[in-house]
Amino acid sequence: MYGIALDLGTSGFRAQLIDLETKKVVKVSMTMKHPLPGGNVTDHLDFAISVGEDVAHRIIVDSVRKIIERFNVDSSQIRKIAVCGNPIQLSLFQNSEIRDLAYAGKNMQKRLGIQSIQRDARIFPAKEIFKETLILENCDIIVPPAIEHEIGADALAMMIETDFLEQENPTLVTDYGTNAEMAIKVGNRIITGSAAAGPAIE
């Protein structure tokens, strides 16, 4: 039986096929770039709002399907897909509301009739996403919660999978991707932030 760890990054997608018995990574599959036009989350939001969120969702899901098919394993043996990413990528993947992420300020959101969405943890059947395009009858998709609209499940996973939460001294964790996220822990308080880091890296 297999699980897949899937990172929906701003500049591309990366997946690891994991043997659930041995906990070993069997294969890695990735895209060379993000399937939506543009090089940052603002471009992806603009495309989804202009062309249609359902169109952006289908493009993303089709890319993920191709990644999974490249593993070349019996899909009935895939039991879990754990998905991380910033709130924009996760929302597009799940085909959920994104306009609250696109428009800053409560007054603007109220004028446009946009409700803020709670992006809580979800576990749901993979067939809800892939439908007939990829048969994953025995598989659940696991999506961790977003912390805030700019701090996603990938940042939360980074905190949980390290010893960050147990540290007594001031400690910083950071993910330098196209969209960089970081958290600092001082005592029992955790402060998070994010920034567009792609141009800085370049």
MIZA-774515 format. One line per field, with one value per residue (C-alpha): residue number from 0; residue in three letters; x, y, z. Coordinates in nm, 3 decimals, padded with zeros to 5 digits. Example, Ala and Ser with C-alpha at 12.3 -4.5 7.8 and 13.67 -1.06 7.14 Angstrom:
# MIZA-774515
k <- [0,1]
r <- [ALA,SER]
x <- [01.230,01.367]
y <- [-00.450,-00.106]
z <- [00.780,00.714]
***
This chain:
# MIZA-774515
k <- [0,1,2,3,4,5,6,7,8,9,10,11,12,13,14,15,16,17,18,19,20,21,22,23,24,25,26,27,28,29,30,31,32,33,34,35,36,37,38,39,40,41,42,43,44,45,46,47,48,49,50,51,52,53,54,55,56,57,58,59,60,61,62,63,64,65,66,67,68,69,70,71,72,73,74,75,76,77,78,79,80,81,82,83,84,85,86,87,88,89,90,91,92,93,94,95,96,97,98,99,100,101,102,103,104,105,106,107,108,109,110,111,112,113,114,115,116,117,118,119,120,121,122,123,124,125,126,127,128,129,130,131,132,133,134,135,136,137,138,139,140,141,142,143,144,145,146,147,148,149,150,151,152,153,154,155,156,157,158,159,160,161,162,163,164,165,166,167,168,169,170,171,172,173,174,175,176,177,178,179,180,181,182,183,184,185,186,187,188,189,190,191,192,193,194,195,196,197,198,199,200,201]
r <- [MET,TYR,GLY,ILE,ALA,LEU,ASP,LEU,GLY,THR,SER,GLY,PHE,ARG,ALA,GLN,LEU,ILE,ASP,LEU,GLU,THR,LYS,LYS,VAL,VAL,LYS,VAL,SER,MET,THR,MET,LYS,HIS,PRO,LEU,PRO,GLY,GLY,ASN,VAL,THR,ASP,HIS,LEU,ASP,PHE,ALA,ILE,SER,VAL,GLY,GLU,ASP,VAL,ALA,HIS,ARG,ILE,ILE,VAL,ASP,SER,VAL,ARG,LYS,ILE,ILE,GLU,ARG,PHE,ASN,VAL,ASP,SER,SER,GLN,ILE,ARG,LYS,ILE,ALA,VAL,CYS,GLY,ASN,PRO,ILE,GLN,LEU,SER,LEU,PHE,GLN,ASN,SER,GLU,ILE,ARG,ASP,LEU,ALA,TYR,ALA,GLY,LYS,ASN,MET,GLN,LYS,ARG,LEU,GLY,ILE,GLN,SER,ILE,GLN,ARG,ASP,ALA,ARG,ILE,PHE,PRO,ALA,LYS,GLU,ILE,PHE,LYS,GLU,THR,LEU,ILE,LEU,GLU,ASN,CYS,ASP,ILE,ILE,VAL,PRO,PRO,ALA,ILE,GLU,HIS,GLU,ILE,GLY,ALA,ASP,ALA,LEU,ALA,MET,MET,ILE,GLU,THR,ASP,PHE,LEU,GLU,GLN,GLU,ASN,PRO,THR,LEU,VAL,THR,ASP,TYR,GLY,THR,ASN,ALA,GLU,MET,ALA,ILE,LYS,VAL,GLY,ASN,ARG,ILE,ILE,THR,GLY,SER,ALA,ALA,ALA,GLY,PRO,ALA,ILE,GLU]
x <- [00.000,00.115,00.070,00.157,00.297,00.204,00.335,00.144,00.414,00.378,00.647,00.566,00.428,00.630,00.510,00.669,00.534,00.574,00.551,00.316,00.464,00.833,00.776,01.036,01.012,00.983,00.968,00.957,00.763,00.740,00.649,00.906,00.672,00.326,00.052,-00.127,00.013,00.235,00.514,00.344,00.025,-00.117,-00.093,-00.264,-00.545,-00.590,-00.610,-00.864,-01.085,-01.063,-01.100,-01.294,-01.209,-01.342,-01.103,-00.805,-00.915,-00.933,-00.586,-00.435,-00.610,-00.502,-00.139,-00.165,-00.320,-00.022,00.221,00.046,00.030,00.407,00.453,00.330,00.170,-00.170,-00.398,-00.602,-00.292,-00.282,-00.459,-00.367,-00.268,-00.149,-00.154,00.031,00.060,-00.031,-00.403,-00.434,-00.296,-00.500,-00.819,-00.770,-00.698,-01.019,-01.220,-01.322,-01.364,-01.054,-01.189,-01.137,-00.767,-00.758,-00.914,-00.763,-00.970,-01.306,-01.475,-01.379,-01.490,-01.821,-01.878,-01.817,-02.027,-01.733,-01.743,-01.419,-01.374,-01.258,-00.983,-00.996,-00.841,-01.025,-01.019,-01.232,-01.246,-01.007,-01.289,-01.441,-01.144,-01.048,-01.394,-01.353,-01.016,-00.821,-00.972,-00.870,-01.149,-00.961,-00.789,-00.848,-00.708,-00.579,-00.552,-00.409,-00.560,-00.432,-00.318,-00.422,-00.506,-00.136,00.011,-00.072,-00.066,00.296,00.408,00.203,00.353,00.700,00.628,00.481,00.738,01.034,01.097,00.997,00.700,00.912,01.178,01.217,01.458,01.347,01.336,01.269,01.155,01.129,01.035,01.210,00.997,00.854,00.621,00.832,00.673,00.825,00.732,00.913,00.840,00.913,00.792,00.440,00.376,00.415,00.427,00.394,00.452,00.498,00.650,00.706,01.062,01.100,01.248,01.481,01.614,01.662]
y <- [00.000,00.351,00.707,01.022,01.341,01.622,01.979,02.227,02.490,02.833,02.754,02.384,02.064,01.786,01.446,01.155,00.801,00.643,00.275,00.288,-00.027,00.065,00.447,00.474,00.708,00.489,00.749,01.124,01.304,01.677,01.946,02.185,02.481,02.566,02.458,02.795,03.099,03.336,03.312,03.403,03.362,03.693,03.572,03.245,03.430,03.667,03.377,03.188,03.492,03.606,03.270,03.081,02.901,02.574,02.604,02.667,02.374,02.137,02.239,02.181,01.846,01.729,01.813,01.621,01.326,01.316,01.328,01.032,00.834,00.876,00.668,00.372,00.184,00.019,00.307,00.072,00.045,00.422,00.478,00.835,01.160,01.429,01.772,02.083,02.427,02.787,02.869,02.986,02.662,02.445,02.638,02.606,02.233,02.183,02.419,02.634,03.011,03.220,03.573,03.636,03.571,03.802,04.116,04.275,04.469,04.396,04.694,04.571,04.217,04.346,04.560,04.255,04.026,03.802,03.593,03.493,03.117,02.894,02.675,02.395,02.049,01.811,01.439,01.335,01.067,01.124,01.059,01.396,01.567,01.328,01.194,00.966,01.107,00.889,00.592,00.608,00.412,00.329,00.663,00.958,01.307,01.479,01.859,02.025,02.356,02.697,02.918,03.249,03.353,03.414,03.126,02.783,02.417,02.386,02.627,02.438,02.106,02.258,02.351,02.013,01.792,01.962,02.009,02.375,02.354,02.203,02.473,02.687,02.942,03.182,02.973,03.046,02.811,02.925,02.788,02.976,02.906,03.139,03.234,03.234,03.164,03.177,03.145,03.256,03.106,03.310,03.139,03.018,03.278,03.201,03.483,03.400,03.594,03.550,03.735,03.696,03.562,03.449,03.779,03.793,03.444,03.529]
z <- [00.000,-00.083,00.029,-00.161,-00.010,-00.249,-00.229,-00.445,-00.471,-00.628,-00.886,-00.936,-00.787,-00.623,-00.504,-00.321,-00.341,00.002,00.097,00.397,00.553,00.537,00.544,00.265,-00.033,-00.343,-00.621,-00.672,-00.946,-01.013,-01.262,-01.401,-01.346,-01.217,-01.462,-01.440,-01.625,-01.430,-01.179,-00.851,-00.650,-00.773,-01.132,-01.038,-00.858,-01.151,-01.398,-01.183,-01.133,-01.498,-01.670,-01.405,-01.083,-01.225,-01.522,-01.291,-01.075,-01.373,-01.494,-01.149,-01.099,-01.445,-01.359,-01.031,-01.216,-01.456,-01.163,-00.997,-01.322,-01.364,-01.048,-01.256,-00.965,-00.929,-00.825,-00.604,-00.382,-00.316,00.016,00.119,-00.045,00.197,00.029,00.143,-00.007,00.057,00.093,-00.268,-00.416,-00.178,-00.251,-00.627,-00.588,-00.387,-00.612,-00.316,-00.280,-00.351,-00.379,-00.006,-00.071,-00.374,-00.230,00.080,00.328,00.485,00.313,-00.035,00.049,00.185,-00.127,-00.349,-00.129,-00.042,00.275,00.446,00.431,00.716,00.573,00.828,00.800,00.570,00.497,00.202,-00.070,-00.360,-00.607,-00.504,-00.673,-00.952,-01.037,-01.344,-01.457,-01.212,-01.030,-00.663,-00.499,-00.177,-00.129,00.102,00.053,00.367,00.369,00.682,00.792,00.689,00.977,00.816,00.463,00.390,00.596,00.463,00.551,00.438,00.711,00.968,00.855,00.886,01.248,01.339,01.164,01.332,01.705,01.667,01.905,02.184,02.179,02.491,02.340,02.062,01.744,01.378,01.101,00.742,00.401,00.121,-00.181,-00.441,-00.160,00.160,00.495,00.839,01.204,01.517,01.858,02.171,02.487,02.413,02.142,01.770,01.515,01.145,00.825,00.452,00.159,-00.214,-00.215,-00.576,-00.702,-00.401,-00.474,-00.840]
***
